[in-house]
Amino acid sequence: MPEVLLTELVTAVRSGELVSFPTDTVPALAAQPEAGDRIYTAKERSPDKPLILMGASLGDLLPYITGTDDELAEWRAIAAQYWPGALTLVLPASGRLPAAMNPQQTGTIGLRVPDHPLARHLLAHTGPLATTSANRSGQPPLETMTAIAASFPQVFTLSPAAQAEIYGAIGSEMPPNNQPQGSGLPSTVARWQNGSWKVLRSGAVALPNP
């Protein structure tokens, strides 16, 4: 697994390469939205499972969704309450969403802002990325960067020196690469449907009943 500096990782992403980084749940396998098909190939993932678009902030993700003013107000409210955090919101997609992120063309997109300072720092430099857990389809998510390196040797990650520099700059402690990089719990997935939220997957965040 190529271990690189932040600038080199950003260049790799923009060239269509796969990258991996820790999040608050499990480490992500990621690519530019237009290169989402590379994630499906690497994971041997079924095309009926859309990828999640992860960004550093709600503002970075807004161009990928569409809704009425009232709906946008609802979505902003729940994002303000739970983001950054382990909640994925499935919303109507705008025309900007690449087909490579959702081969079934369902007209929706899952969005998340992770509660992980390194992930948000990286995403602020790369822009929103197509993401999923780092594992072969049907197998448990890999929780350490060491395990990801063994399973996905072609994937770019930040070098220990680059991580240490970023963690130092943002005032956070750097976890060892051979230790779990998040809670291990999946994000809660909630879809906006007929004016309310429907939980598609229970996870780390408990939403109140509508």
TIMI-273133 format. One record per residue (C-alpha): residue in one letter; x, y negated, z. Coordinates in steps of 0.2 Angstrom, whole numbers, plus 2048, in hexadecimal, padded with zeros to 3 digits. Example, Ala and Ser with C-alpha at 12.3 -4.5 7.8 and 13.67 -1.06 7.14 Angstrom:
# residues 2
MARLUM residuo   u   v   w
MARLUM       a 83E 816 827
MARLUM       s 844 805 824
***
This chain:
# residues 210
MARLUM residuo   u   v   w
MARLUM       m 800 800 800
MARLUM       p 809 7F0 7FB
MARLUM       e 80B 7E5 80A
MARLUM       v 80C 7D3 804
MARLUM       l 80C 7C0 80A
MARLUM       l 7FB 7B7 80A
MARLUM       t 7FF 7AE 7F9
MARLUM       e 804 7BE 7F1
MARLUM       l 7F4 7C6 7F7
MARLUM       v 7E9 7B8 7F0
MARLUM       t 7F2 7BA 7E0
MARLUM       a 7EF 7CD 7E0
MARLUM       v 7DC 7CA 7E3
MARLUM       r 7DB 7BD 7D5
MARLUM       s 7E3 7CA 7CA
MARLUM       g 7D6 7D7 7CD
MARLUM       e 7DF 7E1 7DA
MARLUM       l 7D7 7EA 7E9
MARLUM       v 7DC 7E3 7FA
MARLUM       s 7D8 7E8 80C
MARLUM       f 7D7 7DE 81C
MARLUM       p 7D0 7E0 82E
MARLUM       t 7BE 7DA 833
MARLUM       d 7B4 7DA 843
MARLUM       t 7AC 7EB 83E
MARLUM       v 7B7 7F6 833
MARLUM       p 7C5 7F1 827
MARLUM       a 7BF 7EC 816
MARLUM       l 7C4 7F2 805
MARLUM       a 7C2 7E2 7FA
MARLUM       a 7C3 7DB 7E9
MARLUM       q 7BE 7CC 7DF
MARLUM       p 7AB 7CD 7DC
MARLUM       e 7AE 7CF 7C9
MARLUM       a 7BA 7DE 7CD
MARLUM       g 7AE 7E7 7D8
MARLUM       d 7AE 7F6 7CC
MARLUM       r 7C0 7FA 7D2
MARLUM       i 7B9 7FD 7E4
MARLUM       y 7AC 809 7DD
MARLUM       t 7BA 812 7D4
MARLUM       a 7C6 813 7E3
MARLUM       k 7B8 819 7EF
MARLUM       e 7B0 824 7E3
MARLUM       r 7A0 81A 7E8
MARLUM       s 78F 81D 7E1
MARLUM       p 789 80E 7D7
MARLUM       d 778 80D 7E1
MARLUM       k 782 807 7F0
MARLUM       p 785 7F4 7ED
MARLUM       l 794 7EB 7F4
MARLUM       i 794 7DD 801
MARLUM       l 79A 7CC 7FD
MARLUM       m 7A4 7C6 80C
MARLUM       g 7A9 7B3 80E
MARLUM       a 7B1 7A8 81A
MARLUM       s 7A1 79D 81C
MARLUM       l 78F 79D 817
MARLUM       g 793 78E 80B
MARLUM       d 79F 799 802
MARLUM       l 791 7A6 7FF
MARLUM       l 783 79B 7FB
MARLUM       p 787 79A 7E8
MARLUM       y 783 7AD 7E7
MARLUM       i 771 7AC 7ED
MARLUM       t 761 7A3 7E8
MARLUM       g 751 79F 7F1
MARLUM       t 745 791 7F5
MARLUM       d 749 783 801
MARLUM       d 73F 78B 80F
MARLUM       e 748 79C 80C
MARLUM       l 759 794 80C
MARLUM       a 754 78B 81D
MARLUM       e 750 79C 824
MARLUM       w 760 7A4 81E
MARLUM       r 76B 796 824
MARLUM       a 762 798 835
MARLUM       i 766 7AA 837
MARLUM       a 778 7A8 831
MARLUM       a 77B 79A 83E
MARLUM       q 775 7A6 84B
MARLUM       y 77E 7B5 846
MARLUM       w 78D 7B0 83C
MARLUM       p 79C 7B3 83D
MARLUM       g 796 7C4 842
MARLUM       a 791 7D6 83E
MARLUM       l 781 7D2 834
MARLUM       t 77F 7D5 821
MARLUM       l 771 7CB 819
MARLUM       v 76A 7D2 809
MARLUM       l 763 7C3 7FF
MARLUM       p 75D 7BF 7EE
MARLUM       a 76C 7BE 7E2
MARLUM       s 770 7AF 7D7
MARLUM       g 776 7B1 7C5
MARLUM       r 788 7AF 7CB
MARLUM       l 788 7C0 7D3
MARLUM       p 793 7CC 7C8
MARLUM       a 78B 7DC 7C2
MARLUM       a 79B 7E5 7C9
MARLUM       m 795 7E2 7DB
MARLUM       n 783 7EA 7D8
MARLUM       p 783 7F6 7C9
MARLUM       q 771 7FA 7CC
MARLUM       q 76C 7E7 7CA
MARLUM       t 760 7E7 7D8
MARLUM       g 760 7D4 7D8
MARLUM       t 766 7D3 7EA
MARLUM       i 777 7D0 7F3
MARLUM       g 77D 7D4 804
MARLUM       l 787 7C6 80C
MARLUM       r 792 7C5 81C
MARLUM       v 79E 7BA 825
MARLUM       p 7A9 7C5 830
MARLUM       d 7AD 7C0 842
MARLUM       h 7BF 7C3 83F
MARLUM       p 7CB 7B4 83E
MARLUM       l 7D8 7BD 833
MARLUM       a 7CA 7C2 827
MARLUM       r 7C2 7B1 826
MARLUM       h 7D4 7A9 824
MARLUM       l 7D7 7B5 815
MARLUM       l 7C6 7B2 80D
MARLUM       a 7C8 79F 80F
MARLUM       h 7D7 7A1 803
MARLUM       t 7D0 7AF 7F7
MARLUM       g 7BE 7A9 7F6
MARLUM       p 7AF 7B5 7F9
MARLUM       l 7B4 7C8 7F6
MARLUM       a 7AA 7D7 7F2
MARLUM       t 7AD 7E3 800
MARLUM       t 7A9 7F4 808
MARLUM       s 7B1 7FF 815
MARLUM       a 7C2 806 811
MARLUM       n 7BE 819 80E
MARLUM       r 7BA 826 801
MARLUM       s 7A7 827 7FE
MARLUM       g 79F 832 80B
MARLUM       q 7AD 832 817
MARLUM       p 7AE 828 827
MARLUM       p 7B5 816 826
MARLUM       l 7C8 815 829
MARLUM       e 7CB 80A 838
MARLUM       t 7DE 807 838
MARLUM       m 7E9 7FE 82A
MARLUM       t 7F5 80D 82C
MARLUM       a 7E7 819 827
MARLUM       i 7E2 80E 818
MARLUM       a 7F4 80D 812
MARLUM       a 7F4 820 812
MARLUM       s 7E3 822 808
MARLUM       f 7E5 813 7FD
MARLUM       p 7F7 810 7F9
MARLUM       q 7F3 805 7EA
MARLUM       v 7E9 7F8 7F5
MARLUM       f 7F2 7E7 7FA
MARLUM       t 7F2 7E2 80C
MARLUM       l 7FB 7D4 816
MARLUM       s 80C 7D9 81C
MARLUM       p 80F 7D9 82F
MARLUM       a 819 7C9 82E
MARLUM       a 80B 7C1 824
MARLUM       q 7FE 7C7 831
MARLUM       a 809 7C1 83F
MARLUM       e 80A 7B0 838
MARLUM       i 7F8 7AE 835
MARLUM       y 7F3 7B5 846
MARLUM       g 7FF 7A9 84E
MARLUM       a 7F8 79A 844
MARLUM       i 7E6 79E 849
MARLUM       g 7EA 7A2 85B
MARLUM       s 7E5 7B4 85B
MARLUM       e 7ED 7C4 860
MARLUM       m 7F3 7D0 852
MARLUM       p 7EE 7E2 854
MARLUM       p 7FA 7F0 850
MARLUM       n 7F7 7F7 83E
MARLUM       n 7F5 809 846
MARLUM       q 7E6 803 851
MARLUM       p 7D4 801 84D
MARLUM       q 7D2 7F0 845
MARLUM       g 7C0 7ED 84A
MARLUM       s 7B1 7F3 854
MARLUM       g 7AF 802 849
MARLUM       l 79C 7FE 849
MARLUM       p 794 7FA 838
MARLUM       s 78C 7EA 835
MARLUM       t 779 7E8 837
MARLUM       v 771 7E6 825
MARLUM       a 761 7DC 824
MARLUM       r 758 7D8 814
MARLUM       w 74D 7C9 811
MARLUM       q 73C 7D0 80B
MARLUM       n 72B 7C7 80A
MARLUM       g 730 7B9 815
MARLUM       s 738 7C4 823
MARLUM       w 747 7CE 827
MARLUM       k 747 7E1 825
MARLUM       v 755 7EB 82D
MARLUM       l 75C 7F7 821
MARLUM       r 76A 7FD 82C
MARLUM       s 76C 7FB 83F
MARLUM       g 77D 7F6 845
MARLUM       a 787 7EB 850
MARLUM       v 77A 7DD 850
MARLUM       a 769 7E0 857
MARLUM       l 75C 7D5 84E
MARLUM       p 74B 7D1 857
MARLUM       n 73C 7D8 84F
MARLUM       p 733 7CD 843
***
